[in-house]
């Protein structure tokens, strides 16, 4: 469909979402009765709500960045730190492949982040937030263009509010906030993959639209490399993103009419190929074989008993997720964006006008695509957790990020569609100014309430991180001083945070890997409890 034909669909052209019969381009028929000072009342309310939400969500996310300065090592930090220092980036990568778990990309990133001691883990939260926000804003603008809207300044601000709100919910609404944003080993495995995935999706959109064959070929090659790296970075994310790519690729088969070329299908196929190759390298590595050997023998994860147990754990996990109503704020902020984005009518009707040759069931299937991805993806995550950690594996909530991010983005997207439909519906009945104003206030208030519910958890996180950093710095100074004087057995008082392991988590010192890694970091023989 040409751009020109898209621009002239429907009465009102490229004007506001509620343009009715006789409204010229650039006008908003829903706002004319309520205009004040050159701007409609709904428009003023929308701009005000967007500013408030950007400030509120931005403040929550900024606190997480600020807390990065108070991050101190614990649990796996000690092992990654001494290996990065003593072995280097390539050394720790080889160690992971040969003796740990086979996650070579995970090890490579760890070597970079811990390459300068603990400075990297302090700036990592800020790096995640900045890159994630930029990627989500670009992805949101691409989504609006797909729906026929032209992002303007207010719309981009609304997209920014969505991006920051979704991040605040992902970071703080769960049960393991410290691990999701502040603990580097978990963010490398389960948060950074989502950031990479968003940018890879933008790369895919750019690639399939690229008219130059050499540039497309480079995009396809990059997709394979990125997917391969993700396959050796995070198994849960590889499963979820692979499921999404399979569903998207099947929907883009030219015979269904939604796509006129094989480019989208090819990109998805290459992406899945990269993931599979990465997972094969990981699964067949000596480190992965060693790790599997540490688990007691049991039933196959596809046996009826294990599948029944996985389903039970899956229900427990979703009971926890659905018990957090704040996640619905993603849908509310999406509604706010849909109310002011200037969509060209309901999404299904818009696409039916653009592509009358595409069957309605195909369009419905595309709209519902996120549902099976989230449902089946979350089940795959629990299945992998149960296989790796046993019946309690589902409680490792840091891994839930791999499907919670797609879930939150889907809720936000559905909110956008609902908001666009609501504005069109109200405009056709001549009640747009008052009703749209009420809808803007309601959506903004619900989003703000959801964000406000995260504040107590963030307060506790702030108190725990800051107080621990003070105690850790004092203890670290003492340990370094004693080690410099030649002591080989130092006393250590565990400083717990984020439900993570500290030295002496087990009574058998020979199995206390945290204490062993910490001893190697300080260059001593052993530590004892104070």
Secondary structure, DSSP 8 states (H G I E B T S, - for coil): --HHHHHT-STTTTS-TT--TT--TT--TTTGGGEETTEEHHHHHHHHHHHHHHHHHHHHHHHHHHHGGG----THHHHHHHHHHHHHHHHHHHHIIIII-S-HHHHHHHHHHTTTTTHHHHHHHHHHHHHHHHHHHHHHHHHHHHTT----HHHHHHHHHHHHHHHHHHHHSSS-HIIIII-HHHIIIIIHHHHHHHHHHHHHHHHHH---HHHHHHHHHHHHHHHHHHHTT-HHHHHHHHHHHHHHHHHT-GGGSS-SSSHHHHHHHHHHHHHHHHHHHHHTSHHHHHHHHTS-----TTSHHHHHHHHHHHHHHHHHHHT-GGGGHHHHHHHHHHHHS---S-HHHHHHHH-TTS-HHHHHHHHTHHHHHHHHHHHHHHHHHHHHH-TTGGG-GGGGHHHHHHHHHHHHHHHHHHHHHHHHHHHHTT-HHHHHHHHHHHHHHHHHHHHHTTHHHHHHHHHHHHHHHHHHHHHHHHHHHHHHTT-SEEEE-----TT---TTSSS-GGG-HHHHHHHHHHT-SEEEE-
